[in-house]
Amino acid sequence: MKLTVPTMLTLLRILLIPVLVLVFYLPYKWTNFAAAFIFAFASITDWLDGWIARRYNQFSAFGAFLDPVADKLMVAIALLLTVQKHPTVWMALWAAVIIGREIAVSALREWMAELGQRATVKVASIGKFKTIVQMVALVCLLYQEPLYGLNVFLIGEWLLAAAALLTLWSGFAYLRAAWPALREDARS
């Protein structure tokens, strides 16, 4: 296994997960800022590892496998922390939609790979936009303190709702792209 810079950034993102959890639960005033910073930093490394891989042609099979796993783990943990701290019906619903879609799309990609049609369900621009909205929402929700008179937590709640709706939209787009192959497989 070749450890490329993008793969090292992905591994760093995974190592930051327990750090995020630990910092989130520390009993200090600054932990909201620190947790939001850790998540924001991890989100930036997600973008950066992809950019470096494309720019410098540093692709690896291990990195291609690990990158989406790291992303889903970091997002799922941030969502769980947020719901645990703010257990409302809406927060739980948005988190369930986002996590459920991630599981469903991962299963769909796996199935399509078995059919030899993995490229059919590649990442679309709506999925990338959803990821940006979701990451900003989670940074706001982890930070949760007012900033320059702005209710950052409320902004995060609305952005998370938007991310959940975009999640459904992008999940539907993946399913629609895969539908012809799925129907063909069902016929045979």
Disulfide bonds with the S-S distance in Angstrom:
none
